[in-house]
């Protein structure tokens, strides 16, 4: 089974100089796919960087520029929010590391250029959660947990507090004490991540993960979760990080050993495999071989063929033109896989049962 084709979108990101030659029908398809994948601002940024912006037709430029305006506003708001978080937590004298998009933006990385932003994610030691939560509450952030069960679910089993929303600005911060749930089958060490973190450029009150750990966290977030509606964006993040960090001395030789040390060799294997297969990310053969031979790697066989068939569908933009008959099944199977990785079977059964009962009560209340 061959997966749907997404080459037009991939070419727009990798070779923007080809875009002035697109026909109207191709532009229509590209704009629709890119919008669903949150890629319109990235394409706008890459066209400007490649010097072909003025050569694009007027109508596509309107779509691209409109999305880019939204992204630039999100970046301004994020920088302000990060400053306020640093003000709230800076006096605690504890390590606080930005994660994902906030870390990319505040570090000036290529992965942030044209990237849509939403919540701010931070990582702190588990034992500091009470004082971190208290400090944030004093500055206006409150828990968004809707029920007592939701609050207990996060605090007992997950790798983060319930999302905290600012009562005035409505911005959201996710306070992590680990990068995978406590109930997960693997447990990357938060202490090791924070030990290798480095000061955020321009403000040493906050940290960002090391280049190796940024890649591994992005891989774990994408390939350990079951919700892949924004899987293409996550894969593009990984492509950008590898492209930028791959020029650093010893980066490639240290990547797989660091993944093994943090128990993240399986998500790294999948990240490298599908970044190369879908986006054409250049990865040294020796690194691919080392990842395949690592404890979490896979070699050719029916199991890997099945994962290929599922991931090479589920990671594409959630759009009819990048889906086929098998795409919904692939997404559902990987959703179940994500829950399986997050929880032991008995806990998963209790959690899903509780959620079904809650949903039924909500629906009955709405129709009463």
C-alpha positions as CSV (number, residue, x, y, z in Angstrom):
1,X,0.0,0.0,0.0
2,X,1.5,3.3,-1.1
3,X,0.7,6.3,1.1
4,X,-0.8,9.5,-0.4
5,X,1.5,11.9,-2.1
6,X,2.4,15.2,-0.3
7,X,5.3,16.1,-2.6
8,X,3.9,19.5,-3.6
9,X,4.0,20.7,0.0
10,X,7.4,19.2,0.7
11,X,8.8,20.9,-2.4
12,X,7.4,24.2,-1.3
13,X,9.2,24.0,2.0
14,X,12.5,22.6,0.6
15,X,12.7,24.3,-2.8
16,X,10.7,27.6,-2.6
17,X,12.4,28.8,-5.8
18,X,10.2,26.4,-7.7
19,X,7.0,28.1,-6.6
20,X,6.8,30.9,-9.2
21,X,6.3,28.2,-11.8
22,X,3.2,26.6,-10.3
23,X,-0.1,26.5,-12.1
24,X,-3.3,27.9,-10.5
25,X,-4.6,24.4,-9.7
26,X,-1.3,23.5,-8.0
27,X,-1.5,26.7,-5.9
28,X,-5.0,25.9,-4.9
29,X,-4.0,22.5,-3.7
30,X,-0.8,23.8,-2.0
31,X,-2.6,26.5,-0.1
32,X,-5.3,24.1,1.2
33,X,-2.8,21.5,2.3
34,X,-0.5,24.0,3.9
35,X,-3.3,25.7,5.8
36,X,-4.3,22.4,7.4
37,X,-0.7,21.7,8.3
38,X,0.0,25.2,9.7
39,X,2.7,25.6,7.0
40,X,1.5,28.8,5.3
41,X,3.7,31.1,7.4
42,X,6.7,28.8,6.9
43,X,6.3,28.9,3.2
44,X,6.0,32.7,3.3
45,X,9.2,33.0,5.3
46,X,11.1,30.6,3.0
47,X,9.9,32.4,-0.1
48,X,11.2,35.7,1.3
49,X,14.5,34.1,2.3
50,X,14.9,32.6,-1.2
51,X,14.3,35.9,-2.8
52,X,11.2,34.7,-4.8
53,X,8.5,36.5,-2.9
54,X,7.8,39.2,-5.5
55,X,7.7,36.6,-8.2
56,X,4.7,34.8,-6.7
57,X,1.1,35.4,-8.0
58,X,-0.9,38.0,-6.1
59,X,-3.6,35.7,-4.8
60,X,-1.4,33.1,-3.2
61,X,0.7,35.9,-1.7
62,X,-2.5,37.2,0.1
63,X,-3.0,33.8,1.7
64,X,0.6,33.4,2.7
65,X,1.0,36.9,4.0
66,X,-2.2,36.8,6.0
67,X,-1.1,33.6,7.8
68,X,2.4,35.1,8.4
69,X,0.9,38.2,10.1
70,X,-0.9,35.9,12.5
71,X,2.4,33.9,13.2
72,X,4.4,37.1,13.8
73,X,1.8,38.3,16.2
74,X,2.0,35.0,18.0
75,X,5.7,35.3,18.3
76,X,5.5,38.8,19.8
77,X,2.9,37.6,22.3
78,X,5.1,34.5,23.1
79,X,8.1,36.7,23.8
80,X,6.1,38.9,26.2
81,X,4.7,35.8,27.9
82,X,8.1,34.2,28.4
83,X,9.3,37.5,29.9
84,X,6.4,37.4,32.4
85,X,7.1,33.8,33.2
86,X,10.7,34.6,33.9
87,X,9.6,37.4,36.2
88,X,7.3,35.1,38.1
89,X,9.8,32.2,38.5
90,X,13.2,33.9,38.4
91,X,13.4,34.5,42.1
92,X,12.9,30.8,43.0
93,X,16.5,29.9,42.2
94,X,15.5,26.6,40.5
95,X,16.1,25.4,36.9
96,X,13.3,26.3,34.6
97,X,13.7,25.2,30.9
98,X,11.5,26.3,28.0
99,X,10.3,23.5,25.7
100,X,9.3,23.1,22.1
101,X,8.2,26.3,20.2
102,X,9.0,28.7,23.0
103,X,12.6,27.3,23.2
104,X,13.0,27.5,19.4
105,X,11.8,31.1,19.3
106,X,13.7,32.4,22.2
107,X,16.9,30.7,20.9
108,X,16.5,32.2,17.5
109,X,16.5,28.8,15.8
110,X,15.4,28.1,12.2
111,X,12.7,25.8,13.6
112,X,10.9,28.9,14.9
113,X,10.8,30.8,11.5
114,X,7.3,30.9,10.3
115,X,6.2,28.5,13.0
116,X,2.7,28.9,14.6
117,X,2.9,29.3,18.4
118,X,0.3,28.6,21.1
119,X,1.0,27.5,24.6
120,X,4.3,28.0,26.5
121,X,5.7,24.7,27.9
122,X,8.3,24.7,30.7
123,X,10.2,21.9,32.5
124,X,11.0,22.0,36.2
125,X,12.2,19.4,38.8
126,X,9.3,17.4,40.2
127,X,10.0,18.4,43.8
128,X,9.6,22.1,42.9
129,X,6.1,21.8,41.5
130,X,4.4,23.3,44.6
131,X,6.4,26.5,44.7
132,X,6.3,26.8,40.9
133,X,2.5,26.5,40.9
134,X,2.2,28.9,43.8
135,X,4.4,31.5,42.1
136,X,2.4,31.3,38.9
137,X,-0.9,31.6,40.7
138,X,0.3,34.7,42.4
139,X,0.8,36.2,38.9
140,X,-2.6,35.3,37.6
141,X,-2.3,31.8,36.2
142,X,-5.0,29.3,37.4
143,X,-5.5,25.6,36.9
144,X,-7.9,24.8,34.0
145,X,-8.8,21.4,35.3
146,X,-12.6,21.1,35.0
147,X,-13.2,18.2,37.4
148,X,-11.6,16.8,40.5
149,X,-10.8,13.6,38.4
150,X,-9.0,15.6,35.7
151,X,-6.9,17.4,38.4
152,X,-6.0,14.1,40.0
153,X,-5.3,12.4,36.7
154,X,-2.7,15.0,35.8
155,X,-1.1,15.2,39.3
156,X,-0.9,11.4,39.9
157,X,-0.2,10.0,36.5
158,X,0.9,12.6,34.0
159,X,4.2,14.4,33.4
160,X,2.7,17.9,33.9
161,X,0.3,19.9,36.0
162,X,-3.2,20.6,34.6
163,X,-2.7,23.5,32.0
164,X,-2.7,26.9,33.7
165,X,-4.5,29.7,32.1
166,X,-4.0,33.4,32.9
167,X,-7.3,34.9,34.1
168,X,-6.7,38.1,32.2
169,X,-4.7,37.4,29.1
170,X,-6.1,33.8,28.6
171,X,-2.7,32.6,27.7
172,X,-1.8,29.0,28.7
173,X,1.3,27.6,30.3
174,X,2.0,23.8,30.6
175,X,4.2,23.1,33.6
176,X,6.1,19.8,33.0
177,X,8.2,17.9,35.5
178,X,9.1,15.2,32.9
179,X,8.8,14.8,29.2
180,X,6.8,11.5,29.3
181,X,4.0,10.5,31.7
182,X,4.9,8.9,35.1
183,X,2.9,5.9,33.9
184,X,4.9,5.5,30.7
185,X,7.0,2.5,30.0
186,X,10.0,4.7,29.6
187,X,11.2,7.4,32.0
188,X,13.7,9.9,30.5
189,X,15.6,11.6,33.4
190,X,14.5,15.2,34.0
191,X,17.6,15.7,36.1
192,X,19.8,14.7,33.1
193,X,17.9,17.0,30.8
194,X,18.2,20.0,33.1
195,X,21.9,19.2,33.8
196,X,22.7,19.6,30.1
197,X,20.4,22.6,29.6
198,X,21.9,26.0,28.9
199,X,20.8,29.6,29.6
200,X,18.2,31.1,27.3
201,X,19.9,33.7,25.1
202,X,19.4,37.2,26.5
203,X,17.9,36.1,29.9
204,X,19.7,33.5,32.1
205,X,16.7,33.2,34.4
206,X,15.4,30.5,32.0
207,X,17.0,27.6,30.3
208,X,16.7,25.8,27.0
209,X,17.5,22.1,26.4
210,X,20.8,21.2,24.7
211,X,20.6,20.6,20.9
212,X,20.7,16.9,21.4
213,X,17.9,17.0,23.9
214,X,15.8,19.4,21.9
215,X,15.8,16.8,19.0
216,X,15.0,14.0,21.4
217,X,12.2,15.8,23.1
218,X,10.6,16.7,19.8
219,X,10.9,13.1,18.7
220,X,9.4,11.8,21.9
221,X,6.5,14.3,21.8
222,X,5.7,13.2,18.2
223,X,6.2,9.5,18.4
224,X,5.1,8.8,21.9
225,X,1.7,10.6,21.6
226,X,-1.4,9.2,19.9
227,X,-2.8,12.5,18.5
228,X,-1.1,13.2,15.2
229,X,-3.4,15.9,13.7
230,X,-0.3,18.2,13.7
231,X,2.1,15.4,13.0
232,X,3.4,17.0,9.8
233,X,4.3,20.2,11.7
234,X,6.1,18.1,14.3
235,X,8.1,16.3,11.6
236,X,9.1,19.7,10.0
237,X,10.3,20.8,13.5
238,X,12.6,17.8,13.6
239,X,13.8,18.4,10.1
240,X,14.7,22.0,11.0
241,X,16.5,21.0,14.2
242,X,18.5,18.3,12.5
243,X,19.4,20.6,9.6
244,X,20.7,23.3,12.0
245,X,22.3,21.2,14.7
246,X,23.7,18.7,12.3
247,X,26.5,21.1,11.3
248,X,27.8,21.1,14.9
249,X,30.8,19.0,15.7
250,X,30.0,15.6,17.2
251,X,26.2,16.2,17.0
252,X,25.6,13.1,14.9
253,X,28.0,10.9,16.7
254,X,26.4,11.7,20.1
255,X,22.7,11.6,19.0
256,X,22.0,7.9,19.3
257,X,24.1,7.4,22.5
258,X,22.2,10.2,24.1
259,X,18.9,8.7,23.0
260,X,19.9,5.4,24.6
261,X,20.9,7.1,27.8
262,X,17.5,8.8,28.0
263,X,15.5,5.7,27.0
264,X,14.4,7.5,23.8
265,X,16.0,5.5,21.1
266,X,12.7,4.2,19.7
267,X,11.1,7.7,19.1
268,X,14.5,8.8,17.7
269,X,14.5,5.9,15.3
270,X,11.1,6.8,14.0
271,X,11.9,10.5,13.8
272,X,14.9,9.9,11.7
273,X,13.2,7.3,9.5
274,X,10.1,9.3,8.7
275,X,11.9,12.7,8.4
276,X,14.0,11.1,5.7
277,X,11.2,9.2,4.1
278,X,8.6,12.1,4.0
279,X,10.7,15.3,4.0
280,X,13.9,14.0,2.5
281,X,15.9,15.1,5.5
282,X,19.6,14.3,4.9
283,X,20.8,12.0,7.7
284,X,24.2,10.2,7.7
285,X,23.9,6.5,6.9
286,X,25.9,5.6,9.9
287,X,23.4,7.4,12.2
288,X,20.5,5.6,10.5
289,X,22.2,2.3,11.0
290,X,23.0,3.1,14.7
291,X,19.4,4.1,15.4
292,X,18.1,0.9,13.8
293,X,20.6,-1.2,15.9
294,X,19.7,0.6,19.1
295,X,17.5,-1.0,21.8
296,X,14.5,0.9,20.4
297,X,15.3,0.5,16.7
298,X,13.8,-1.9,14.2
299,X,15.0,-3.7,11.2
300,X,13.1,-4.9,8.1
301,X,10.1,-7.1,8.8
302,X,6.3,-7.2,9.0
303,X,6.2,-5.0,12.1
304,X,8.2,-2.2,10.6
305,X,6.2,-2.5,7.4
306,X,3.0,-2.0,9.4
307,X,4.4,1.0,11.2
308,X,5.5,2.5,7.9
309,X,2.1,2.1,6.4
310,X,0.5,3.8,9.5
311,X,3.0,6.6,10.2
312,X,3.4,7.6,6.5
313,X,-0.3,8.3,6.4
314,X,-1.0,9.7,9.9
315,X,2.0,12.1,9.7
316,X,0.6,13.8,6.6
317,X,-1.6,16.9,6.8
318,X,-5.1,16.2,7.9
319,X,-6.7,17.0,4.6
320,X,-8.8,14.9,2.1
321,X,-6.1,15.2,-0.6
322,X,-3.4,13.7,1.6
323,X,-5.7,10.9,2.9
324,X,-6.8,7.6,1.5
325,X,-9.0,4.7,2.6
326,X,-6.5,3.5,5.2
327,X,-5.7,6.9,6.8
328,X,-8.5,7.0,9.4
329,X,-7.6,3.5,10.5
330,X,-4.0,4.4,10.7
331,X,-4.7,7.4,12.9
332,X,-7.0,5.4,15.2
333,X,-4.5,2.6,15.6
334,X,-1.7,5.1,16.4
335,X,-4.0,6.8,18.8
336,X,-4.5,3.5,20.7
337,X,-0.8,2.9,20.5
338,X,-0.1,6.3,22.1
339,X,-2.4,5.4,25.0
340,X,-0.8,2.0,25.3
341,X,2.6,3.6,25.7
342,X,1.3,6.1,28.2
343,X,-0.4,3.8,30.6
344,X,-0.5,0.2,31.8
345,X,-3.6,-1.7,30.6
346,X,-5.5,-1.7,33.9
347,X,-5.0,2.1,34.3
348,X,-5.9,2.7,30.7
349,X,-9.1,0.7,31.1
350,X,-10.1,2.7,34.2
351,X,-9.2,6.0,32.5
352,X,-11.1,5.4,29.3
353,X,-14.1,4.0,31.2
354,X,-14.2,7.1,33.3
355,X,-14.0,9.4,30.3
356,X,-16.8,7.5,28.5
357,X,-19.1,7.9,31.5
358,X,-18.2,11.6,31.8
359,X,-18.9,12.2,28.1
360,X,-22.2,10.4,28.3
361,X,-23.3,12.4,31.3
362,X,-22.3,15.6,29.5
363,X,-24.3,14.7,26.4
364,X,-27.3,13.8,28.5
365,X,-27.1,17.1,30.3
366,X,-26.9,19.0,27.0
367,X,-29.9,17.3,25.5
368,X,-32.1,17.5,28.7
